[in-house]
Amino acid sequence: MAARYGGDGSWEGVNGPKDLLWLAREGDREAVGCLALRVLGPNRVEVKHLYVAPVARRRGIGGALMDVLEAEARSRGASIVLETGGRQPEAIALYRTRGYRPRGKYEGADVCGDESLYFER
């Protein structure tokens, strides 16, 4: 986040509640990716903090993490929403290729900066 947005390393919403967290590891090494899910209601979940380490990008890790989150949402019968920043073109491209459509700000979104973009599926 600091590399793309600058600042002191504190961003509103980063420390907010999460209900599930997945980590991606390569073999028995340290985590190379993560993704969290936050429950916004009985029929809606939110994607939180998708991240893949630069050395592990372009290997399908982000897509694999999204596969797990989307399966969890389906098992709950829930729609999915997310907020991302305009300086994250890789994330935006991933979401769009997975069928996420732009939408307006949703209730429960917690970052809501000037560069925020909102998606749903």
Jmol script that loads the backbone (N, CA, C; Angstrom):
load data "model"
ATOM      1  N   MET A   1       0.829  -1.190   0.000  1.00  0.00           N
ATOM      2  CA  MET A   1       0.000   0.000   0.000  1.00  0.00           C
ATOM      3  C   MET A   1       0.875   1.256   0.000  1.00  0.00           C
ATOM      4  N   ALA A   2       1.919   1.260   0.807  1.00  0.00           N
ATOM      5  CA  ALA A   2       2.776   2.441   0.877  1.00  0.00           C
ATOM      6  C   ALA A   2       3.436   2.722  -0.459  1.00  0.00           C
ATOM      7  N   ALA A   3       3.832   1.669  -1.194  1.00  0.00           N
ATOM      8  CA  ALA A   3       4.491   1.863  -2.485  1.00  0.00           C
ATOM      9  C   ALA A   3       3.572   2.533  -3.494  1.00  0.00           C
ATOM     10  N   ARG A   4       2.279   2.285  -3.392  1.00  0.00           N
ATOM     11  CA  ARG A   4       1.342   2.841  -4.373  1.00  0.00           C
ATOM     12  C   ARG A   4       0.673   4.131  -3.907  1.00  0.00           C
ATOM     13  N   TYR A   5       0.474   4.266  -2.590  1.00  0.00           N
ATOM     14  CA  TYR A   5      -0.309   5.397  -2.095  1.00  0.00           C
ATOM     15  C   TYR A   5       0.461   6.330  -1.171  1.00  0.00           C
ATOM     16  N   GLY A   6       1.666   5.938  -0.777  1.00  0.00           N
ATOM     17  CA  GLY A   6       2.446   6.775   0.123  1.00  0.00           C
ATOM     18  C   GLY A   6       1.840   6.823   1.508  1.00  0.00           C
ATOM     19  N   GLY A   7       2.203   7.818   2.252  1.00  0.00           N
ATOM     20  CA  GLY A   7       1.650   7.984   3.591  1.00  0.00           C
ATOM     21  C   GLY A   7       2.478   7.291   4.646  1.00  0.00           C
ATOM     22  N   ASP A   8       1.931   7.275   5.839  1.00  0.00           N
ATOM     23  CA  ASP A   8       2.656   6.759   6.999  1.00  0.00           C
ATOM     24  C   ASP A   8       2.405   5.280   7.265  1.00  0.00           C
ATOM     25  N   GLY A   9       1.727   4.600   6.359  1.00  0.00           N
ATOM     26  CA  GLY A   9       1.478   3.169   6.562  1.00  0.00           C
ATOM     27  C   GLY A   9       0.203   2.868   7.314  1.00  0.00           C
ATOM     28  N   SER A  10      -0.586   3.876   7.636  1.00  0.00           N
ATOM     29  CA  SER A  10      -1.863   3.612   8.293  1.00  0.00           C
ATOM     30  C   SER A  10      -2.978   4.032   7.340  1.00  0.00           C
ATOM     31  N   TRP A  11      -3.817   3.084   6.984  1.00  0.00           N
ATOM     32  CA  TRP A  11      -4.914   3.364   6.081  1.00  0.00           C
ATOM     33  C   TRP A  11      -6.194   2.933   6.762  1.00  0.00           C
ATOM     34  N   GLU A  12      -7.175   3.820   6.739  1.00  0.00           N
ATOM     35  CA  GLU A  12      -8.467   3.514   7.340  1.00  0.00           C
ATOM     36  C   GLU A  12      -9.001   2.218   6.755  1.00  0.00           C
ATOM     37  N   GLY A  13      -9.472   1.322   7.613  1.00  0.00           N
ATOM     38  CA  GLY A  13     -10.074   0.081   7.155  1.00  0.00           C
ATOM     39  C   GLY A  13      -9.147  -1.108   7.171  1.00  0.00           C
ATOM     40  N   VAL A  14      -7.861  -0.897   7.127  1.00  0.00           N
ATOM     41  CA  VAL A  14      -6.923  -2.025   7.060  1.00  0.00           C
ATOM     42  C   VAL A  14      -7.030  -2.892   8.304  1.00  0.00           C
ATOM     43  N   ASN A  15      -7.244  -2.294   9.439  1.00  0.00           N
ATOM     44  CA  ASN A  15      -7.331  -3.058  10.676  1.00  0.00           C
ATOM     45  C   ASN A  15      -8.761  -3.404  11.065  1.00  0.00           C
ATOM     46  N   GLY A  16      -9.690  -3.234  10.147  1.00  0.00           N
ATOM     47  CA  GLY A  16     -11.089  -3.536  10.429  1.00  0.00           C
ATOM     48  C   GLY A  16     -11.333  -5.029  10.559  1.00  0.00           C
ATOM     49  N   PRO A  17     -12.555  -5.411  10.899  1.00  0.00           N
ATOM     50  CA  PRO A  17     -12.881  -6.820  11.142  1.00  0.00           C
ATOM     51  C   PRO A  17     -12.834  -7.662   9.869  1.00  0.00           C
ATOM     52  N   LYS A  18     -12.363  -8.891  10.018  1.00  0.00           N
ATOM     53  CA  LYS A  18     -12.390  -9.902   8.962  1.00  0.00           C
ATOM     54  C   LYS A  18     -12.972 -11.170   9.578  1.00  0.00           C
ATOM     55  N   ASP A  19     -13.658 -11.967   8.768  1.00  0.00           N
ATOM     56  CA  ASP A  19     -14.266 -13.190   9.287  1.00  0.00           C
ATOM     57  C   ASP A  19     -13.515 -14.448   8.892  1.00  0.00           C
ATOM     58  N   LEU A  20     -12.859 -14.421   7.741  1.00  0.00           N
ATOM     59  CA  LEU A  20     -12.039 -15.549   7.289  1.00  0.00           C
ATOM     60  C   LEU A  20     -10.788 -14.992   6.644  1.00  0.00           C
ATOM     61  N   LEU A  21      -9.682 -15.707   6.775  1.00  0.00           N
ATOM     62  CA  LEU A  21      -8.424 -15.311   6.157  1.00  0.00           C
ATOM     63  C   LEU A  21      -7.792 -16.531   5.522  1.00  0.00           C
ATOM     64  N   TRP A  22      -7.350 -16.392   4.277  1.00  0.00           N
ATOM     65  CA  TRP A  22      -6.619 -17.462   3.600  1.00  0.00           C
ATOM     66  C   TRP A  22      -5.216 -16.976   3.307  1.00  0.00           C
ATOM     67  N   LEU A  23      -4.239 -17.866   3.475  1.00  0.00           N
ATOM     68  CA  LEU A  23      -2.851 -17.585   3.132  1.00  0.00           C
ATOM     69  C   LEU A  23      -2.419 -18.553   2.047  1.00  0.00           C
ATOM     70  N   ALA A  24      -1.647 -18.072   1.108  1.00  0.00           N
ATOM     71  CA  ALA A  24      -1.079 -18.929   0.063  1.00  0.00           C
ATOM     72  C   ALA A  24       0.410 -19.081   0.359  1.00  0.00           C
ATOM     73  N   ARG A  25       0.859 -20.319   0.365  1.00  0.00           N
ATOM     74  CA  ARG A  25       2.281 -20.598   0.588  1.00  0.00           C
ATOM     75  C   ARG A  25       2.810 -21.449  -0.552  1.00  0.00           C
ATOM     76  N   GLU A  26       4.075 -21.318  -0.818  1.00  0.00           N
ATOM     77  CA  GLU A  26       4.734 -22.176  -1.787  1.00  0.00           C
ATOM     78  C   GLU A  26       5.534 -23.207  -0.998  1.00  0.00           C
ATOM     79  N   GLY A  27       5.074 -24.455  -1.068  1.00  0.00           N
ATOM     80  CA  GLY A  27       5.737 -25.507  -0.291  1.00  0.00           C
ATOM     81  C   GLY A  27       5.681 -25.200   1.186  1.00  0.00           C
ATOM     82  N   ASP A  28       6.799 -25.354   1.854  1.00  0.00           N
ATOM     83  CA  ASP A  28       6.837 -25.087   3.292  1.00  0.00           C
ATOM     84  C   ASP A  28       7.453 -23.724   3.597  1.00  0.00           C
ATOM     85  N   ARG A  29       7.481 -22.878   2.583  1.00  0.00           N
ATOM     86  CA  ARG A  29       8.054 -21.542   2.763  1.00  0.00           C
ATOM     87  C   ARG A  29       7.020 -20.574   3.329  1.00  0.00           C
ATOM     88  N   GLU A  30       7.450 -19.332   3.518  1.00  0.00           N
ATOM     89  CA  GLU A  30       6.566 -18.299   4.062  1.00  0.00           C
ATOM     90  C   GLU A  30       5.416 -17.998   3.109  1.00  0.00           C
ATOM     91  N   ALA A  31       4.411 -17.355   3.637  1.00  0.00           N
ATOM     92  CA  ALA A  31       3.249 -16.975   2.829  1.00  0.00           C
ATOM     93  C   ALA A  31       3.672 -16.037   1.704  1.00  0.00           C
ATOM     94  N   VAL A  32       3.064 -16.247   0.523  1.00  0.00           N
ATOM     95  CA  VAL A  32       3.313 -15.379  -0.627  1.00  0.00           C
ATOM     96  C   VAL A  32       2.054 -14.619  -1.032  1.00  0.00           C
ATOM     97  N   GLY A  33       0.939 -14.912  -0.373  1.00  0.00           N
ATOM     98  CA  GLY A  33      -0.297 -14.218  -0.697  1.00  0.00           C
ATOM     99  C   GLY A  33      -1.313 -14.356   0.417  1.00  0.00           C
ATOM    100  N   CYS A  34      -2.304 -13.461   0.409  1.00  0.00           N
ATOM    101  CA  CYS A  34      -3.365 -13.530   1.408  1.00  0.00           C
ATOM    102  C   CYS A  34      -4.635 -12.909   0.854  1.00  0.00           C
ATOM    103  N   LEU A  35      -5.722 -13.257   1.476  1.00  0.00           N
ATOM    104  CA  LEU A  35      -7.038 -12.722   1.128  1.00  0.00           C
ATOM    105  C   LEU A  35      -7.955 -12.931   2.318  1.00  0.00           C
ATOM    106  N   ALA A  36      -8.762 -11.940   2.618  1.00  0.00           N
ATOM    107  CA  ALA A  36      -9.717 -12.050   3.717  1.00  0.00           C
ATOM    108  C   ALA A  36     -11.132 -11.847   3.193  1.00  0.00           C
ATOM    109  N   LEU A  37     -12.071 -12.362   3.941  1.00  0.00           N
ATOM    110  CA  LEU A  37     -13.498 -12.208   3.667  1.00  0.00           C
ATOM    111  C   LEU A  37     -14.121 -11.569   4.888  1.00  0.00           C
ATOM    112  N   ARG A  38     -14.973 -10.603   4.654  1.00  0.00           N
ATOM    113  CA  ARG A  38     -15.740  -9.984   5.744  1.00  0.00           C
ATOM    114  C   ARG A  38     -17.207 -10.163   5.427  1.00  0.00           C
ATOM    115  N   VAL A  39     -17.959 -10.622   6.395  1.00  0.00           N
ATOM    116  CA  VAL A  39     -19.404 -10.791   6.246  1.00  0.00           C
ATOM    117  C   VAL A  39     -20.058  -9.440   6.487  1.00  0.00           C
ATOM    118  N   LEU A  40     -20.812  -8.970   5.489  1.00  0.00           N
ATOM    119  CA  LEU A  40     -21.532  -7.700   5.624  1.00  0.00           C
ATOM    120  C   LEU A  40     -22.996  -7.909   5.973  1.00  0.00           C
ATOM    121  N   GLY A  41     -23.486  -9.101   5.756  1.00  0.00           N
ATOM    122  CA  GLY A  41     -24.878  -9.411   6.041  1.00  0.00           C
ATOM    123  C   GLY A  41     -25.144 -10.857   5.676  1.00  0.00           C
ATOM    124  N   PRO A  42     -26.366 -11.316   5.883  1.00  0.00           N
ATOM    125  CA  PRO A  42     -26.667 -12.728   5.618  1.00  0.00           C
ATOM    126  C   PRO A  42     -26.504 -13.121   4.151  1.00  0.00           C
ATOM    127  N   ASN A  43     -26.578 -12.162   3.234  1.00  0.00           N
ATOM    128  CA  ASN A  43     -26.492 -12.473   1.802  1.00  0.00           C
ATOM    129  C   ASN A  43     -25.410 -11.686   1.082  1.00  0.00           C
ATOM    130  N   ARG A  44     -24.446 -11.142   1.826  1.00  0.00           N
ATOM    131  CA  ARG A  44     -23.394 -10.346   1.197  1.00  0.00           C
ATOM    132  C   ARG A  44     -22.080 -10.492   1.951  1.00  0.00           C
ATOM    133  N   VAL A  45     -21.007 -10.732   1.176  1.00  0.00           N
ATOM    134  CA  VAL A  45     -19.665 -10.767   1.740  1.00  0.00           C
ATOM    135  C   VAL A  45     -18.785  -9.783   0.974  1.00  0.00           C
ATOM    136  N   GLU A  46     -17.678  -9.417   1.590  1.00  0.00           N
ATOM    137  CA  GLU A  46     -16.763  -8.448   0.998  1.00  0.00           C
ATOM    138  C   GLU A  46     -15.364  -9.054   0.886  1.00  0.00           C
ATOM    139  N   VAL A  47     -14.726  -8.813  -0.244  1.00  0.00           N
ATOM    140  CA  VAL A  47     -13.325  -9.181  -0.456  1.00  0.00           C
ATOM    141  C   VAL A  47     -12.481  -8.140   0.275  1.00  0.00           C
ATOM    142  N   LYS A  48     -11.513  -8.615   1.055  1.00  0.00           N
ATOM    143  CA  LYS A  48     -10.631  -7.708   1.779  1.00  0.00           C
ATOM    144  C   LYS A  48      -9.173  -8.126   1.568  1.00  0.00           C
ATOM    145  N   HIS A  49      -8.338  -7.186   1.262  1.00  0.00           N
ATOM    146  CA  HIS A  49      -6.880  -7.305   1.336  1.00  0.00           C
ATOM    147  C   HIS A  49      -6.267  -8.419   0.493  1.00  0.00           C
ATOM    148  N   LEU A  50      -6.699  -8.542  -0.748  1.00  0.00           N
ATOM    149  CA  LEU A  50      -6.022  -9.471  -1.648  1.00  0.00           C
ATOM    150  C   LEU A  50      -4.619  -8.941  -1.891  1.00  0.00           C
ATOM    151  N   TYR A  51      -3.627  -9.782  -1.632  1.00  0.00           N
ATOM    152  CA  TYR A  51      -2.237  -9.384  -1.828  1.00  0.00           C
ATOM    153  C   TYR A  51      -1.421 -10.597  -2.224  1.00  0.00           C
ATOM    154  N   VAL A  52      -0.564 -10.412  -3.229  1.00  0.00           N
ATOM    155  CA  VAL A  52       0.408 -11.423  -3.620  1.00  0.00           C
ATOM    156  C   VAL A  52       1.766 -10.737  -3.651  1.00  0.00           C
ATOM    157  N   ALA A  53       2.750 -11.360  -3.014  1.00  0.00           N
ATOM    158  CA  ALA A  53       4.100 -10.792  -2.979  1.00  0.00           C
ATOM    159  C   ALA A  53       4.639 -10.625  -4.399  1.00  0.00           C
ATOM    160  N   PRO A  54       5.370  -9.552  -4.653  1.00  0.00           N
ATOM    161  CA  PRO A  54       5.883  -9.306  -6.005  1.00  0.00           C
ATOM    162  C   PRO A  54       6.628 -10.494  -6.621  1.00  0.00           C
ATOM    163  N   VAL A  55       7.399 -11.226  -5.849  1.00  0.00           N
ATOM    164  CA  VAL A  55       8.166 -12.357  -6.400  1.00  0.00           C
ATOM    165  C   VAL A  55       7.274 -13.527  -6.811  1.00  0.00           C
ATOM    166  N   ALA A  56       6.024 -13.526  -6.371  1.00  0.00           N
ATOM    167  CA  ALA A  56       5.115 -14.646  -6.656  1.00  0.00           C
ATOM    168  C   ALA A  56       3.988 -14.267  -7.614  1.00  0.00           C
ATOM    169  N   ARG A  57       4.029 -13.071  -8.151  1.00  0.00           N
ATOM    170  CA  ARG A  57       2.944 -12.621  -9.039  1.00  0.00           C
ATOM    171  C   ARG A  57       3.011 -13.296 -10.397  1.00  0.00           C
ATOM    172  N   ARG A  58       1.864 -13.282 -11.086  1.00  0.00           N
ATOM    173  CA  ARG A  58       1.713 -13.838 -12.433  1.00  0.00           C
ATOM    174  C   ARG A  58       1.855 -15.359 -12.444  1.00  0.00           C
ATOM    175  N   ARG A  59       1.493 -15.988 -11.327  1.00  0.00           N
ATOM    176  CA  ARG A  59       1.507 -17.448 -11.217  1.00  0.00           C
ATOM    177  C   ARG A  59       0.136 -18.009 -10.878  1.00  0.00           C
ATOM    178  N   GLY A  60      -0.888 -17.173 -10.864  1.00  0.00           N
ATOM    179  CA  GLY A  60      -2.239 -17.634 -10.581  1.00  0.00           C
ATOM    180  C   GLY A  60      -2.613 -17.660  -9.109  1.00  0.00           C
ATOM    181  N   ILE A  61      -1.777 -17.120  -8.265  1.00  0.00           N
ATOM    182  CA  ILE A  61      -2.040 -17.163  -6.820  1.00  0.00           C
ATOM    183  C   ILE A  61      -3.244 -16.298  -6.453  1.00  0.00           C
ATOM    184  N   GLY A  62      -3.311 -15.092  -7.007  1.00  0.00           N
ATOM    185  CA  GLY A  62      -4.465 -14.227  -6.727  1.00  0.00           C
ATOM    186  C   GLY A  62      -5.762 -14.870  -7.183  1.00  0.00           C
ATOM    187  N   GLY A  63      -5.747 -15.487  -8.359  1.00  0.00           N
ATOM    188  CA  GLY A  63      -6.935 -16.180  -8.862  1.00  0.00           C
ATOM    189  C   GLY A  63      -7.316 -17.356  -7.995  1.00  0.00           C
ATOM    190  N   ALA A  64      -6.316 -18.105  -7.519  1.00  0.00           N
ATOM    191  CA  ALA A  64      -6.598 -19.251  -6.642  1.00  0.00           C
ATOM    192  C   ALA A  64      -7.215 -18.787  -5.323  1.00  0.00           C
ATOM    193  N   LEU A  65      -6.718 -17.693  -4.783  1.00  0.00           N
ATOM    194  CA  LEU A  65      -7.303 -17.152  -3.556  1.00  0.00           C
ATOM    195  C   LEU A  65      -8.738 -16.701  -3.803  1.00  0.00           C
ATOM    196  N   MET A  66      -8.977 -16.048  -4.926  1.00  0.00           N
ATOM    197  CA  MET A  66     -10.342 -15.623  -5.255  1.00  0.00           C
ATOM    198  C   MET A  66     -11.255 -16.829  -5.464  1.00  0.00           C
ATOM    199  N   ASP A  67     -10.739 -17.919  -6.045  1.00  0.00           N
ATOM    200  CA  ASP A  67     -11.543 -19.135  -6.206  1.00  0.00           C
ATOM    201  C   ASP A  67     -12.091 -19.607  -4.870  1.00  0.00           C
ATOM    202  N   VAL A  68     -11.241 -19.598  -3.851  1.00  0.00           N
ATOM    203  CA  VAL A  68     -11.652 -20.073  -2.526  1.00  0.00           C
ATOM    204  C   VAL A  68     -12.692 -19.139  -1.910  1.00  0.00           C
ATOM    205  N   LEU A  69     -12.454 -17.833  -2.020  1.00  0.00           N
ATOM    206  CA  LEU A  69     -13.414 -16.876  -1.466  1.00  0.00           C
ATOM    207  C   LEU A  69     -14.755 -16.984  -2.187  1.00  0.00           C
ATOM    208  N   GLU A  70     -14.730 -17.093  -3.504  1.00  0.00           N
ATOM    209  CA  GLU A  70     -15.980 -17.192  -4.262  1.00  0.00           C
ATOM    210  C   GLU A  70     -16.732 -18.476  -3.940  1.00  0.00           C
ATOM    211  N   ALA A  71     -16.013 -19.576  -3.713  1.00  0.00           N
ATOM    212  CA  ALA A  71     -16.665 -20.826  -3.314  1.00  0.00           C
ATOM    213  C   ALA A  71     -17.326 -20.658  -1.950  1.00  0.00           C
ATOM    214  N   GLU A  72     -16.665 -19.981  -1.050  1.00  0.00           N
ATOM    215  CA  GLU A  72     -17.242 -19.724   0.270  1.00  0.00           C
ATOM    216  C   GLU A  72     -18.504 -18.875   0.142  1.00  0.00           C
ATOM    217  N   ALA A  73     -18.457 -17.845  -0.690  1.00  0.00           N
ATOM    218  CA  ALA A  73     -19.634 -17.001  -0.895  1.00  0.00           C
ATOM    219  C   ALA A  73     -20.789 -17.818  -1.464  1.00  0.00           C
ATOM    220  N   ARG A  74     -20.498 -18.678  -2.452  1.00  0.00           N
ATOM    221  CA  ARG A  74     -21.553 -19.534  -3.027  1.00  0.00           C
ATOM    222  C   ARG A  74     -22.156 -20.431  -1.959  1.00  0.00           C
ATOM    223  N   SER A  75     -21.331 -20.993  -1.094  1.00  0.00           N
ATOM    224  CA  SER A  75     -21.851 -21.894  -0.049  1.00  0.00           C
ATOM    225  C   SER A  75     -22.764 -21.153   0.921  1.00  0.00           C
ATOM    226  N   ARG A  76     -22.583 -19.852   1.024  1.00  0.00           N
ATOM    227  CA  ARG A  76     -23.422 -19.019   1.896  1.00  0.00           C
ATOM    228  C   ARG A  76     -24.604 -18.421   1.142  1.00  0.00           C
ATOM    229  N   GLY A  77     -24.645 -18.593  -0.187  1.00  0.00           N
ATOM    230  CA  GLY A  77     -25.671 -17.956  -0.999  1.00  0.00           C
ATOM    231  C   GLY A  77     -25.530 -16.447  -1.001  1.00  0.00           C
ATOM    232  N   ALA A  78     -24.288 -15.970  -0.941  1.00  0.00           N
ATOM    233  CA  ALA A  78     -24.030 -14.541  -0.781  1.00  0.00           C
ATOM    234  C   ALA A  78     -23.465 -13.907  -2.048  1.00  0.00           C
ATOM    235  N   SER A  79     -23.842 -12.668  -2.281  1.00  0.00           N
ATOM    236  CA  SER A  79     -23.207 -11.877  -3.329  1.00  0.00           C
ATOM    237  C   SER A  79     -21.884 -11.344  -2.776  1.00  0.00           C
ATOM    238  N   ILE A  80     -21.038 -10.850  -3.688  1.00  0.00           N
ATOM    239  CA  ILE A  80     -19.708 -10.384  -3.301  1.00  0.00           C
ATOM    240  C   ILE A  80     -19.541  -8.933  -3.730  1.00  0.00           C
ATOM    241  N   VAL A  81     -19.024  -8.110  -2.836  1.00  0.00           N
ATOM    242  CA  VAL A  81     -18.673  -6.733  -3.142  1.00  0.00           C
ATOM    243  C   VAL A  81     -17.217  -6.510  -2.746  1.00  0.00           C
ATOM    244  N   LEU A  82     -16.635  -5.458  -3.302  1.00  0.00           N
ATOM    245  CA  LEU A  82     -15.264  -5.123  -2.922  1.00  0.00           C
ATOM    246  C   LEU A  82     -14.974  -3.676  -3.229  1.00  0.00           C
ATOM    247  N   GLU A  83     -13.986  -3.153  -2.542  1.00  0.00           N
ATOM    248  CA  GLU A  83     -13.468  -1.824  -2.774  1.00  0.00           C
ATOM    249  C   GLU A  83     -11.995  -1.991  -3.087  1.00  0.00           C
ATOM    250  N   THR A  84     -11.517  -1.296  -4.089  1.00  0.00           N
ATOM    251  CA  THR A  84     -10.097  -1.305  -4.406  1.00  0.00           C
ATOM    252  C   THR A  84      -9.689   0.104  -4.785  1.00  0.00           C
ATOM    253  N   GLY A  85      -8.394   0.319  -4.890  1.00  0.00           N
ATOM    254  CA  GLY A  85      -7.900   1.644  -5.226  1.00  0.00           C
ATOM    255  C   GLY A  85      -7.560   1.773  -6.699  1.00  0.00           C
ATOM    256  N   GLY A  86      -7.655   2.974  -7.200  1.00  0.00           N
ATOM    257  CA  GLY A  86      -7.374   3.238  -8.593  1.00  0.00           C
ATOM    258  C   GLY A  86      -5.931   3.016  -8.990  1.00  0.00           C
ATOM    259  N   ARG A  87      -5.027   2.923  -8.020  1.00  0.00           N
ATOM    260  CA  ARG A  87      -3.616   2.690  -8.310  1.00  0.00           C
ATOM    261  C   ARG A  87      -3.257   1.199  -8.228  1.00  0.00           C
ATOM    262  N   GLN A  88      -4.241   0.344  -8.387  1.00  0.00           N
ATOM    263  CA  GLN A  88      -4.022  -1.102  -8.332  1.00  0.00           C
ATOM    264  C   GLN A  88      -4.531  -1.754  -9.619  1.00  0.00           C
ATOM    265  N   PRO A  89      -3.896  -1.439 -10.751  1.00  0.00           N
ATOM    266  CA  PRO A  89      -4.408  -1.934 -12.033  1.00  0.00           C
ATOM    267  C   PRO A  89      -4.427  -3.455 -12.143  1.00  0.00           C
ATOM    268  N   GLU A  90      -3.502  -4.137 -11.498  1.00  0.00           N
ATOM    269  CA  GLU A  90      -3.498  -5.596 -11.559  1.00  0.00           C
ATOM    270  C   GLU A  90      -4.728  -6.177 -10.873  1.00  0.00           C
ATOM    271  N   ALA A  91      -5.081  -5.623  -9.731  1.00  0.00           N
ATOM    272  CA  ALA A  91      -6.268  -6.091  -9.012  1.00  0.00           C
ATOM    273  C   ALA A  91      -7.528  -5.784  -9.801  1.00  0.00           C
ATOM    274  N   ILE A  92      -7.609  -4.594 -10.355  1.00  0.00           N
ATOM    275  CA  ILE A  92      -8.785  -4.210 -11.140  1.00  0.00           C
ATOM    276  C   ILE A  92      -8.948  -5.149 -12.325  1.00  0.00           C
ATOM    277  N   ALA A  93      -7.846  -5.450 -13.016  1.00  0.00           N
ATOM    278  CA  ALA A  93      -7.910  -6.368 -14.161  1.00  0.00           C
ATOM    279  C   ALA A  93      -8.370  -7.756 -13.727  1.00  0.00           C
ATOM    280  N   LEU A  94      -7.847  -8.246 -12.602  1.00  0.00           N
ATOM    281  CA  LEU A  94      -8.257  -9.562 -12.096  1.00  0.00           C
ATOM    282  C   LEU A  94      -9.754  -9.579 -11.816  1.00  0.00           C
ATOM    283  N   TYR A  95     -10.254  -8.583 -11.117  1.00  0.00           N
ATOM    284  CA  TYR A  95     -11.676  -8.553 -10.785  1.00  0.00           C
ATOM    285  C   TYR A  95     -12.537  -8.497 -12.040  1.00  0.00           C
ATOM    286  N   ARG A  96     -12.144  -7.675 -12.983  1.00  0.00           N
ATOM    287  CA  ARG A  96     -12.935  -7.557 -14.215  1.00  0.00           C
ATOM    288  C   ARG A  96     -12.944  -8.866 -15.001  1.00  0.00           C
ATOM    289  N   THR A  97     -11.807  -9.537 -15.100  1.00  0.00           N
ATOM    290  CA  THR A  97     -11.781 -10.805 -15.844  1.00  0.00           C
ATOM    291  C   THR A  97     -12.593 -11.883 -15.137  1.00  0.00           C
ATOM    292  N   ARG A  98     -12.842 -11.726 -13.859  1.00  0.00           N
ATOM    293  CA  ARG A  98     -13.634 -12.694 -13.105  1.00  0.00           C
ATOM    294  C   ARG A  98     -15.119 -12.324 -13.088  1.00  0.00           C
ATOM    295  N   GLY A  99     -15.499 -11.288 -13.813  1.00  0.00           N
ATOM    296  CA  GLY A  99     -16.905 -10.942 -13.932  1.00  0.00           C
ATOM    297  C   GLY A  99     -17.421  -9.912 -12.947  1.00  0.00           C
ATOM    298  N   TYR A 100     -16.543  -9.236 -12.243  1.00  0.00           N
ATOM    299  CA  TYR A 100     -16.987  -8.191 -11.321  1.00  0.00           C
ATOM    300  C   TYR A 100     -17.308  -6.933 -12.116  1.00  0.00           C
ATOM    301  N   ARG A 101     -18.425  -6.294 -11.744  1.00  0.00           N
ATOM    302  CA  ARG A 101     -18.905  -5.101 -12.432  1.00  0.00           C
ATOM    303  C   ARG A 101     -18.783  -3.889 -11.508  1.00  0.00           C
ATOM    304  N   PRO A 102     -18.458  -2.723 -12.090  1.00  0.00           N
ATOM    305  CA  PRO A 102     -18.417  -1.507 -11.271  1.00  0.00           C
ATOM    306  C   PRO A 102     -19.783  -1.229 -10.645  1.00  0.00           C
ATOM    307  N   ARG A 103     -19.763  -0.635  -9.504  1.00  0.00           N
ATOM    308  CA  ARG A 103     -20.978  -0.236  -8.786  1.00  0.00           C
ATOM    309  C   ARG A 103     -20.638   0.967  -7.925  1.00  0.00           C
ATOM    310  N   GLY A 104     -21.630   1.527  -7.293  1.00  0.00           N
ATOM    311  CA  GLY A 104     -21.407   2.637  -6.373  1.00  0.00           C
ATOM    312  C   GLY A 104     -20.949   2.133  -5.011  1.00  0.00           C
ATOM    313  N   LYS A 105     -20.620   3.086  -4.167  1.00  0.00           N
ATOM    314  CA  LYS A 105     -20.224   2.766  -2.801  1.00  0.00           C
ATOM    315  C   LYS A 105     -21.337   1.981  -2.129  1.00  0.00           C
ATOM    316  N   TYR A 106     -20.979   0.990  -1.338  1.00  0.00           N
ATOM    317  CA  TYR A 106     -21.955   0.148  -0.651  1.00  0.00           C
ATOM    318  C   TYR A 106     -21.857   0.336   0.852  1.00  0.00           C
ATOM    319  N   GLU A 107     -22.964   0.051   1.515  1.00  0.00           N
ATOM    320  CA  GLU A 107     -22.996   0.140   2.970  1.00  0.00           C
ATOM    321  C   GLU A 107     -22.019  -0.866   3.553  1.00  0.00           C
ATOM    322  N   GLY A 108     -21.155  -0.400   4.433  1.00  0.00           N
ATOM    323  CA  GLY A 108     -20.159  -1.254   5.054  1.00  0.00           C
ATOM    324  C   GLY A 108     -18.768  -1.063   4.485  1.00  0.00           C
ATOM    325  N   ALA A 109     -18.638  -0.385   3.342  1.00  0.00           N
ATOM    326  CA  ALA A 109     -17.310  -0.107   2.787  1.00  0.00           C
ATOM    327  C   ALA A 109     -16.560   0.775   3.783  1.00  0.00           C
ATOM    328  N   ASP A 110     -15.295   0.433   4.045  1.00  0.00           N
ATOM    329  CA  ASP A 110     -14.637   1.158   5.128  1.00  0.00           C
ATOM    330  C   ASP A 110     -13.402   1.945   4.721  1.00  0.00           C
ATOM    331  N   VAL A 111     -13.014   1.956   3.470  1.00  0.00           N
ATOM    332  CA  VAL A 111     -11.859   2.750   3.074  1.00  0.00           C
ATOM    333  C   VAL A 111     -12.333   4.062   2.464  1.00  0.00           C
ATOM    334  N   CYS A 112     -13.074   3.983   1.399  1.00  0.00           N
ATOM    335  CA  CYS A 112     -13.814   5.122   0.857  1.00  0.00           C
ATOM    336  C   CYS A 112     -12.961   6.346   0.566  1.00  0.00           C
ATOM    337  N   GLY A 113     -11.754   6.148   0.072  1.00  0.00           N
ATOM    338  CA  GLY A 113     -10.915   7.278  -0.287  1.00  0.00           C
ATOM    339  C   GLY A 113     -11.310   7.864  -1.626  1.00  0.00           C
ATOM    340  N   ASP A 114     -10.655   8.943  -1.997  1.00  0.00           N
ATOM    341  CA  ASP A 114     -10.953   9.602  -3.263  1.00  0.00           C
ATOM    342  C   ASP A 114     -10.701   8.698  -4.462  1.00  0.00           C
ATOM    343  N   GLU A 115      -9.771   7.746  -4.324  1.00  0.00           N
ATOM    344  CA  GLU A 115      -9.437   6.867  -5.432  1.00  0.00           C
ATOM    345  C   GLU A 115     -10.139   5.501  -5.342  1.00  0.00           C
ATOM    346  N   SER A 116     -11.091   5.373  -4.469  1.00  0.00           N
ATOM    347  CA  SER A 116     -11.771   4.091  -4.300  1.00  0.00           C
ATOM    348  C   SER A 116     -12.643   3.758  -5.495  1.00  0.00           C
ATOM    349  N   LEU A 117     -12.599   2.496  -5.891  1.00  0.00           N
ATOM    350  CA  LEU A 117     -13.469   1.941  -6.915  1.00  0.00           C
ATOM    351  C   LEU A 117     -14.216   0.781  -6.279  1.00  0.00           C
ATOM    352  N   TYR A 118     -15.462   0.615  -6.633  1.00  0.00           N
ATOM    353  CA  TYR A 118     -16.308  -0.411  -6.028  1.00  0.00           C
ATOM    354  C   TYR A 118     -16.789  -1.381  -7.108  1.00  0.00           C
ATOM    355  N   PHE A 119     -16.818  -2.670  -6.770  1.00  0.00           N
ATOM    356  CA  PHE A 119     -17.233  -3.711  -7.697  1.00  0.00           C
ATOM    357  C   PHE A 119     -18.160  -4.684  -6.991  1.00  0.00           C
ATOM    358  N   GLU A 120     -18.914  -5.452  -7.796  1.00  0.00           N
ATOM    359  CA  GLU A 120     -19.804  -6.483  -7.256  1.00  0.00           C
ATOM    360  C   GLU A 120     -19.881  -7.634  -8.224  1.00  0.00           C
ATOM    361  N   ARG A 121     -20.289  -8.770  -7.681  1.00  0.00           N
ATOM    362  CA  ARG A 121     -20.576  -9.954  -8.487  1.00  0.00           C
ATOM    363  C   ARG A 121     -21.569 -10.810  -7.736  1.00  0.00           C
TER     364      ARG A 121
END
end "model"
wireframe off; spacefill off
backbone 0.3
color backbone group
